[in-house]
């Protein structure tokens, strides 16, 4: 018995040392969480390229409408710019008492050339404003559509309107009953 007790006492320090030699606990690397961009913000950023946000929102039918709008406004801008340049040249030639080189405007009075020049300039400017407006509409539509994709449309949300006919002390009442459930 003494030998066993002596063996335990003598081996105890070595056991303690072995316990200290154990591997250090592994520290788990915590993966960095990427902050995911919100759906409306991503749709708006993708709409920098016209139609990108609509594709992201899976509203594919809107993309041709946007591109046809841009095409029509680009055509209007180019056509009005060309007509403006032609009329402006004819107007400048008329003011310098030179012969008008464009036969289309040769017999047009000076006041009418001025009016036409301003008309084409205004139409060109409106076409450019329309392009800017369509681009802004493209961005706004993508953001609003992305917001509405996350909107809860379940049976919990409801609104019921029905006509009401009530009897009261002073007579009969008619009206509308509006019931909202959230």
Number of C-alpha atoms within 10 A of each C-alpha: 6 7 8 9 10 11 11 12 11 11 11 12 11 11 12 10 10 10 10 10 9 8 7 7 6 6 6 6 6 6 6 6 6 6 6 7 9 10 19 21 15 18 27 23 15 19 23 14 12 20 26 22 30 25 17 17 19 12 14 14 11 14 17 11 12 17 14 11 16 19 13 12 21 17 13 18 22 14 15 21 18 15 17 21 15 16 23 19 18 26 26 15 15 19 11 10 9 11 12 18 13 12 10 11 18 13 9 14 11 16 10 13 19 15 13 17 21 15 14 21 20 15 17 23 15 15 21 17 14 17 19 14 12 18 20 14 14 23 23 17 19 29 24 13 20 23 16 12 13 10 9 9 10 8 9 10 10 11 11 10 10 9 9 11 11 9 9 8 5 6 7 9 10 10 10 11 11 11 10 10 9 8
